[in-house]
Amino acid sequence: FGNRQERITDALPVTKRNIKNFWGAILNYLYVKFHVPRLGHNALAGTTYLVTFLLSMVMIASGFYLLYPESVQVQAWGGAVFGSQQNARFVHFILMFYYIFFAMVHIYIAIWNDVMFGEGLVSAIISGSKFLHIKRPRVD
């Protein structure tokens, strides 16, 4: 599902092309080697979103475990997963810092991509349209 640029398989490192794109994106963000950006998400972004989604499930589970300490059903599976409420509280606390870090890096990289590559990523938030400059030969 998704349009041509946003297919789920194009954003995860499951093919040779995407594995190369994953490492290329890391080297690009570290200023080691610049690569041509794609119109959709790169494989590093897709992997990060998948990890964030899975960690969200853990965050929700620990939150419910902490929210309903009197529920026998919640305590049964919560105790099996986290061990104790203190462990769940610690996991919930650490994941909070992950989300703060994720938000800061996400905003930084979005602005960085817009400045470095001029692809209109941040501008699309306001205008609703994303663009990619087409290199055309000069005609004199």
N, C-alpha and C positions, 0 to 999 in steps of 0.2 A: 504494500500500500504506500501511498504517497505519490507526489508528482515525480517528474524525471530527476530532479535534483535532490529530493528528500526521501528516497527509498530507504527503508530500514537496513537493507543489506549493503547499501552504499556507505553507510555511516559506521559500520562495525568491521573490525579487522578479520574478516572471514575469507577473503580472497587475497591472492598475491598482490594485486594492485592496491588493495586497502591496507595490507600490512606495510607495504612500501610507503603509502600515504601516512600511516600512523607514525612511523619513525621520521618521515620527512617533516611532519607537522611539529614534532618535538624539537627537531634540529632547527626548524624555522623559528620557533618561539624562543629558543636559546641563542639566536643570532649566529648559529654555526653555519648553516647552509640555507639559503633561501630557495623556496620552491614555489611553483605557480599554484595559487589557491584555486580550489574548486568553487563552483557556484553554490553547491550545497554544503552541508557540514562535512568537515574532514573526519577521518577515522578516529582521531584522538578525541574529538568532541563527542562522537557517537559512543565511544567506549566510556567516556566520562559520564554521559547521560545515563547509560545503562547501569553503571556502578551506583550513580546517585539514585536511580529508581529502586534498585535492590536495597540500598541503605535506607531508603524511605520506608520500605516494608519493615525493616528492623526498628526504625524510629517509631513507627505507628504501633508495632507490637509492644515495644517497651513503654510507650505512652499509655496504652490501654492497661498494661500490667500495673503501672504506677497509679492510674486513675481509679481503678476499682480494686482496692486492697481487700474489700469485704466479700467479693464475689468468689465463690468456690470454683466455678468453671474457669475464670480468668486466672486464678491463683494456681490451678492445676497445670495448665499449659505454660503459664508464665514461669512457674517454678522449674518446670522441666527444661525450658529454653534458657532462662537466665540464672537459675539457681536461687538467687535471693533478690529482694527488692533493691538492696544496695548495689548489686551487680547491674540490675536493670537501670538504676539511676545513673550509674557511672557510664554505661553504654549510651544512654540518652544524652548525657552531658557532653561526652566526647563527640557524638554525632552533631550536636548543636554547633560545635566549633568547626566541624567539617562543612556544614552548610554556610556558616559565615565566611569561611575561607573560599568555598565554591562560589558564592555570590560575588566576592571581591575580585577573584581571578576571572570570573565570567564577564563581568563588566569591563575589567581592564583589557582582556583579550578582544572583546567586541569593539571597543574603541580603537585598540591597537591595529586590528585588521582594517578598520575603516580608514585610519590615517595612513598606514603603510601601503595598502593595496587599492584604496579608493573604490571599494566595491559597494559602498552605500549601505552597509549593514546597520549602522546606528541610525543613519538617515531614514531607513525603512521603518523604523519605529514611529517616526512622525509622519512621513509621506505615504507609507504603505506599499512602496514599490522598491524593489532591489534591482540593481543594475550591475552590469559588468562591461567595462570599456572594451571596445573592439579595436584592435590595432589594424589600421588601414594604411596602405602605402600612400605616400604624399603624391598628389598630382599637381604639377606646376603648370 
